[in-house]
Each structure stands twice: as C-alpha cells, then as structure tokens.
Amino acid sequence: MNAAAAESLRPSDEEEAQILDTIERWVDKEVRPIAKKFDQADEYPFDLVEQMKELGLFGATISQEYGGLGLSATCYARLVSTISAAWMAPTGIFNSHLIMAQAVERHGTEEQKSDLLPRFATGELRGGIGLTEPGAGTDLQSIRTVAVRDGDHYVVNGTKTWITNGVHGTCFAVLVKTDPDAEPRHRGMSLFICERGAGFTVGKKLKKLGYRSIDSAELVFDGHRVPAARLVGGEEGRGFQHAVGGLELGRINVAARGVGLATGALQDALRYAQQRQTFGRPIAQHQAIQLKLADMATRAEAARLLVEQAARKYDTGARCDLEAGMAKLYASEAAVSNSLDAMRIFGGYSYSVDYDVERYYRDAPLMCIGEGTNEMQRIIIARQLVQRHPA
Ligand SMILES: Cc1cc2nc3c(=O)[nH]c(=O)nc-3n(C[C@H](O)[C@H](O)[C@H](O)COP(=O)(O)OP(=O)(O)OC[C@H]3O[C@@H](n4cnc5c(N)ncnc54)[C@H](O)[C@@H]3O)c2cc1C
C-alpha cells in the first residue's frame, strides 16, 4: 500500500487527539499510581495488560482493515512518550509485539495477514521479536538458530535471549538461519512466526537492573516444528531485511520512550526544586540548580522535536533510518542525562525508593542499548550522511 492509501485508512487528527486524551487519563488513573509498587516487586502487571487490550494498544499501529487502530507513527510516538513519562516499562509489552505485527503486515503473505493480524490486534495472540542470541546481538548475521525444512514444516533448533515478553507472550517473530553457509550471510536468514508449543519453551526469566515487571527471557527451541506457512513472506532468505526493516519504527518507539523518561525526570525535578529549601530559599532559586533545569528542559524538547520529525517522515512512507537513528541516539542519551541530573537535584533523596527518580535512572540506560546500540546508531547516521551527500 502506498503512503497516500495508508493515510486515507488512518484515523483523523481529531480521532487521534481523542485517543491520546484517553491514554493520558488512563496513565493518570491506572499506570502512574502502580508504577513504584510493581517495579519494586518486579511483578507482572496483568491488569494493565487487560486494560491495554481494551484500549486497543496491541493493535495500535496495525491497519484498521485488520482490526487495529491504524495510528500514524506520529500519534503512536506521542502515546508512547505519555506512558513512559509515568512508567516506561509497560510500553515494552505492546511495542515489541507491534514490531512482530509490522513484519507480518509489511512482508507477510495475504494468508498470514488475514490469519494473524486480527488476532494480534486484539491481543489474543501476543508476543514479540526473537533476534538476539547468547552469542549474537549487534552482529545479527552471526546467529546460530537454524530451521531445516521437513515436508510442510521446518524444524527449529537454537536459543534466543533477552526476549521481551518471553514469559507471558505466546507468539514470536523468530530470526533463524535456513542456509547457514550462505554468502553473504544475510541471504541465508529467514523470519518465522512461532507459537509456543512442543519444542519451544522458556529457558529462564532474566533479572534486570531496570525495565522491571516486564518479562525478559531466554527462549529455547529444541526440535520445534513450525508450519512452512509461517515463514514470513513465504520465501527463504529475506528474514534479515524483514527483521531490520521493522527496527525503524522500533527506533522511533525507543526514542519516544526516551522523550517520556527525559520529560518525567524534568517534571519531578522541577517540582522538587521548588519545594526543597536550603539556605532559606527553594533550591530552584540557586543558579547551579537552574542551570541543570534549563539543560534538562532543552534536552527533553530537542528530543521530542527529533522524534516528531522522524515519525512524520516515517508516516510519508519515505526511508527514515537517518532521522530515526538521530532521534533514538539523542532521546536515549537525553533520558540518561536527565535522569542523572534529576538524581543530583534530589540530593540524598534520589537514593530513596520513595521517589520515582531512582527508577528513571535505572530504566534510562536500556534506551541506549535496545533496537540497535547507540554506537551502531552513529554508524548508521554517518553511512546515511555519506549516501545522501556524495562528494
Ligand atoms: C532489557 C532488554 C530487552 C531486550 N529485548 C529484546 C527483544 O525483545 N528481542 C531481541 O531480539 N533482543 C532484545 N534485547 C537484546 C538487545 O537488542 C541487544 O542487547 C543489543 O542488540 C546489543 O547486543 P549485545 O548485548 O549482544 O551487545 P554486543 O553486540 O555484544 O555489543 C557490545 C558492545 O560493542 C559495541 N559494538 C558491537 N559491534 C560494534 C561495531 N561494529 N562497531 C562499534 N561498536 C560495536 C556495541 O555497541 C556495544 O557497546 C534486549 C536487551 C535488553 C537489555
């Protein structure tokens, strides 16, 4: 579908504004009040997941023709920032699920789309993406999970790790080698939609610094039989492009989370700086604190504008890896810097679990790692610069 046709199937600006308004109210009523308790207990937010289903979040970017909300990337990014300003972790529940859905919608066969997308949109089937392995993260082409054809099935063997929704999700887009000897290596890679079942189990839930409550797990494939009809696009050798193509929206999402975290840290610090008194006045009146607040606000705003720019370009259907890379790089670093500055402004109380800033500080570094590390973002940005501006 071209960009104009996709645009005509999207909700109107007023409808998107209403959706954002509903999300803001939901965040204030249901998300913010439970964030601290669930994060500290590392407890899975089952009730929030049911509410997310009702809000349509599992179909947020799936087209309306398949039962999704069909939101623009611009609206989606705002929605993610709004949730992340209160609690970043729950956005992972639907974001990696939507990257799987996007791979099916963009590259799947008609049969795969009509079978899977409506069930993804309701959250009946939900999960995420399985790319990373114990021995391969950034260098995805060195994965070792293999799928070997056997009649009208493939047999999958291997281990994935760090997979978001790995415990509570039941369905994953799994990157494998169908031809481990292929050169270049990406020509031997394929993407399958695997549902949990015989030979596909959860290895272990991983304990983490931050991004708690949300399950990150190892997935083990031991002779798992996946129908050949679940090979995305029906053709071997396209999996790397299908997986990496989905990362543009993934990067906009991570960047939007960074905006949320940077903004949440700023808002908390701004409030605290006006309440906390030293030497007879609020610390917001000390210049050293003012400098921090000014830098924090500037970073949050610059990050927001970069994300808006990348999302708007994505919505036109144009290639936007430069813009998405810049947004992801800047917004994630802004989240890290703002959470650290908020810690300094809170002084000793930043170390207390009674305040949210310690959570921002633990959650923020993930944004520099997920959907391509920031080192790799710089390389992608530089390559694009050279391509777009040949000497
Ligand atoms: C909480 C969490 C959730 C995650 N969720 C998922 C998920 O749902 N699905 C999934 O598939 N993966 C997931 N991941 C994995 C994540 O995508 C990887 O951790 C990430 O891609 C980096 O891979 P790595 O950890 O193997 O680091 P490595 O690839 O080992 O990199 C280590 C360091 O070397 C740098 N580096 C590597 N190669 C180069 C190079 N050529 N030039 C310069 N620097 C380089 C990296 O930037 C990094 O700083 C998750 C990770 C975490 C922590």
The ligand as an ORCA input file, in Angstrom:
! r2SCAN-3c Opt
* xyz 0 1
  C      16.053     -5.361     28.670
  C      16.392     -5.824     27.292
  C      15.361     -6.182     26.428
  C      15.687     -6.683     25.150
  N      14.663     -7.113     24.320
  C      14.984     -7.771     23.188
  C      13.967     -8.367     22.376
  O      12.765     -8.289     22.670
  N      14.350     -9.051     21.258
  C      15.642     -9.171     20.890
  O      15.908     -9.822     19.887
  N      16.653     -8.602     21.623
  C      16.344     -7.912     22.758
  N      17.337     -7.349     23.523
  C      18.727     -7.517     23.121
  C      19.346     -6.246     22.565
  O      18.766     -5.946     21.324
  C      20.859     -6.470     22.489
  O      21.338     -6.498     23.827
  C      21.547     -5.394     21.692
  O      21.241     -5.548     20.330
  C      23.087     -5.435     21.851
  O      23.566     -6.712     21.642
  P      24.590     -7.361     22.691
  O      24.001     -7.164     24.047
  O      24.866     -8.754     22.252
  O      25.889     -6.479     22.593
  P      27.154     -6.709     21.610
  O      26.672     -6.872     20.223
  O      27.998     -7.774     22.188
  O      27.871     -5.294     21.738
  C      28.695     -4.954     22.863
  C      29.236     -3.556     22.660
  O      30.022     -3.489     21.458
  C      29.511     -2.477     20.591
  N      29.677     -2.897     19.197
  C      29.349     -4.091     18.658
  N      29.668     -4.120     17.358
  C      30.206     -2.915     17.054
  C      30.722     -2.303     15.866
  N      30.746     -2.931     14.692
  N      31.201     -1.037     15.956
  C      31.172     -0.360     17.122
  N      30.679     -0.879     18.274
  C      30.202     -2.135     18.235
  C      28.051     -2.327     20.976
  O      27.544     -1.050     20.606
  C      28.126     -2.499     22.490
  O      28.553     -1.284     23.054
  C      17.038     -6.784     24.760
  C      18.056     -6.370     25.623
  C      17.754     -5.894     26.885
  C      18.869     -5.490     27.803
*
